[in-house]
């Protein structure tokens, strides 16, 4: 049994019901639009966000999980899915998880509209369900996600970044949605405000670690991410491994590294030189240390709950995030 299978085991039935719920809500009258939706749903990833929402619901309730939890899980997953469809357009990415991206198959215009359709359909289901507190709780995550992407794009354009800005960006573009996933799972089953806040803090810590791990994996030529290694460098992104090196470099060295970063947009040799500099100068190890700090915080939060299969799954989810290579 894989680690992910172990994590899913206590909520396996609920996960199957949630997938069926997603399929039943993500529909279109037009066969062409439906074919796009089917393609996106068939090629979704590991489902960490709905998994987190369902685990949070189960952690706070022993009763059968129903529409409220399914709705919460669907909304957080569809926000994430639509954001990836849009990201691939922005980045002109031909692949997503080893398969042609939506923009590669149908063009950028259709991909943008497909992402919009996914969001509109998901929130239409949310509002017509009558469970208004669920989409209301989640909607602010969309705003934060967009804000994080906008700030990151501007930093890429100007080749500027600080640790404070970096942490704010990854909080908004990744951690906020994981925080929302965990918290809204608790909201869905009527958990106390204290428990909802605790789950939000757990999701934030897990999400910060998750994004830092992504940034580390970008430098790993053997990682199975479905994208070329060092893709961030090719796009001019300064993520934590490079940022740590830049912070510790003398001004002349920093200037040389920034020149390499600008060249990396078009020059594979510059990409490899910069990757090697980050490795040799300890940028990956520094990023791993900060990731471990966030992971320790996530694990500490879970100690507020008695030992159970569900708590164990959340602890294993921390292991999964730290150990993954894709």
N, C-alpha and C positions, 0 to 999 in steps of 0.2 A: 504494500500500500504506500503510495506517495505521500509526502507531507501534506499536499493540498487535499488529497482524499481524506486524510486523517482530520484535517480542519473541518471539512464539510460533513463528516460522518454524523455528528449529533443533530444536524439540521437537514439531512439529505432529502427527506420528504418535503420539507418546507421549500427547499431550493427548487425541486422539480415543480412544485405548485407555482412558485414565483416565475419560473421560465415560461410555463404555460400561460400565466397571467400576462406577461410581457407580450407574448405572441398574439394573444387575443386583443390587446389594446393597440399594438403598433400595426395598424392596417391602413390600406388605401383603397378607394374604389377603382382607381385606374390600375390596370395590370402592370404598366411600366413602372409606376411609382412603387407598387407593391414589390416588384422584382428588386428594386434598389433597397427597400427596407429589408427584404429577406436576405439579401447579400450582406448588408451591414450586420444584421443580427446573427447570421450564420458565422460571421468572422469576428465576433466580439471576443475579448480577451478572457482572462481568468475570472472576471466577475468579482474582484475584490470589494467593490463598493456595495453591491447588493448582499454579498456574503457578510460584510461587516454590519449592515443594517439588520439582517435577519438574526445574526448572532446577538446583537444588542437587544433586539426584541425578546429573544429567548432567554437572555440573561436576566431580564426583568419580569418575565411572566412564564408560568408553567402551563397556561391555557393554550389551546390550539391557536396558531397564528392565522389571521384572516386577511381581509382585503386591505386593511390599513397598513399592515407590514408589507404586503405585496406592492401596494401603491408607493410606499416610501422607497422600497428597493428599486422599483422600476424607474422612478423619477431620478434618483441619483445616478443610476446607470445610464439613462438616456441623456442626461446632461453631459456626462463624461464621454459617451459615444459621439454625440453631436460635436463636442469640442475637438475630438480627434479628427473627425471628418473635415472640420474647418481648418485645423492645424495643418493637415496634409495639403490643403489648397495653398495656405500661406507659405509653407515650406517647399511647395512643388514636389512633394514626396511621391515617388512612383509606387512605393510598397508600404503596406501596413501589416505587421505580423506575418511577413512572408508571403502575403497575397497582394495582388494589385490594389492600390488605394481606390477609393471611389472616384477621385478626380482623374486618376489614370484610366479608369474604365469608361467614365461617362463625361469627362471634361470638368473644368473648374466651375463653370456656371452652374451646372447640374449638381455638383457636389455641395456647393454653398447652399443651394435651395434644398437639397436633401437633408443637410444638417438642420436647417430652419424647420423643415417639415417634421423631423424627429422631435424637436423641442416643442413645436406647436401641438403635435399629436399627444405627446406625453402630458403636457400641462392641461390640455383639453380633457383628458381622462381624469386628471387630478381634480379639476374644478367641477366636472359633472358627477364625480363620485359623491360629492357632498361632504367629504372629509377635508374641509377647507384649511384646517390647521396644518395638514401635511404639506401641500404645495406652498402655503404661506411661509412655513418654517424654512423650506428649501430654497425659495426663490432668491434670497440674498446671496446664496453661494454662487449663482450665475453671475451676479454683478461683480463679486470679488474675483472670480476666475477671469472674467474679461479684463478687469483692471490690472491684474497681474500680468496677463499676456501683453497688454498695451505698454506697460512700463518696461517689460523685458524687451519688446520690439524697439522701443526708443533707446534703451541701453545698448542693444545690438547695433543700432544705426550710428550711435555716437561713440561706440567702443569705450563705454564707461561702465564701471560697476564698483560698488563698495560692499562690504560684508553686510551692513545694515540693509541696503537695498536688495541684495541677493536673498537674504532671509525673508524679507517682506514679500518678494516675488514668489518664492516657492511656497510660502504660506498661502498666498492667494490663489496661485495657479494649481496647486496640488493638495496641500494640507486642509484647506477649507472644505473641500468636497468630501474628504475622508472624515473630517470632524463632523460635518453635517450628516454623513451616512450613519455614523455611530449614534449621534444624538437623536436623529429622527427615528431610528429604530426603537429607541427608548420612548420617545414621544408617542409612537404608534400604539404602544401597549399601556399608555397612561402612567408611565414612571414618574416619580417625583422630580421636581425641578433640580434638586441636588443631584439626582442620578443622571438626568439629562446633561447637566453641566459637566459631570464627571466623564461621561461618555464623549462629550465634545472635546475635553482635554486629552483623553486617550487618543481619539482620532487625529487630533492636531499633532501630537507627538509621533504617532505612527506615520502620518502623512509627511512630516518633515523628513523623517528617516527614509521613507519611500522615495522621495524626490532626490535626496542626496545619493541614495543607492543608484538611481537612474543616471545621475550625473557621473558617478564613478564608472558604471557599466559602459558609458559612451567611450571611455578610453580603453576598453578591453577588446582587443581584436578577436577574441574567441567568444565573446558574449553572443547569445542567440536572441538579439533584440528585433530581428526582422528589418533592421536598417543598417547602412554602412557604419563601421566604427568611426569614431571622431566626427560624427555628423554635426555635433554642436560647434566644433571648431570650424567646420566648413561653412557654417551659418554665422560665424563671428560671435558666438555666444560665449560669454565669460561665466562659467559655472564654478562651483566651489574648488575643485582640484586646481584649476588654473588660477583662480582668485587667490588662493592661499599662497601659491608660488609668487604671484605678483606682489602681494602684501609684504613678503619677506625679501624681495629683490632690491638691490641698489638701483638708483634712478636710471643709470645707463643700461643695466640689464633689463629693467622693466621696459624701457623704450625699445630694446631689441626684441623682446618677447611680443610686444604689441605690434611691431612691424611684421613679425612672423604671423600673428593672428590676422592681420589685414591681408597678407599674401595667401593665407590658408583658404580663402574663399575661392581661389582659382588654381592654387598650386598644391599638388599632392605631396611634394617634397617638404613644403613648409608645414603641412599638416603633420607629417611624420616627425619632423624636427621638434615641433611644439609638443607633440605627444610625449616624445622621449624626454624633453626637458621637464615636463610635469612629473613623469615617473621618477626620474633620477633625483629631482629636488624634493621628493616626498609629498607631493600634492595629493596623491591618492590616499596615503596613510593618514594625512591630516583630515581629509574628508571622512574617512572611515571612523576616526575618533569622534567627530561631531555626530555622525550617524549613530554611533553606539550610545552617546549621551542621550539622544532623543529616544532611542529604543529602551534604555534603562528607565527613563521617565514613564514611558508607556507601560512597562511591566510593573512599575511601582504603583501606578494607578489601579491596576487590576487586583492588587492585594486587598483592596477595600471590599472585595467580594469573596464569599466562602468558596472553597474548592468545589469544582463541578466539571462536568464534561464540557460545558460551554465556555467556562473560564479557561479551561485547558486549550480549547480551540483558539481562543483569542491570544493566548500565550504562544501557541504554535504559529499563529499568523505573524507574530513578531519575528519568530525564527525564519519563517518563509520570506518575509521582506528582506531580512538581513542576508540570507543565503542565496537568493535567486540570482540567476545569470541571464535572465531575459525579462 
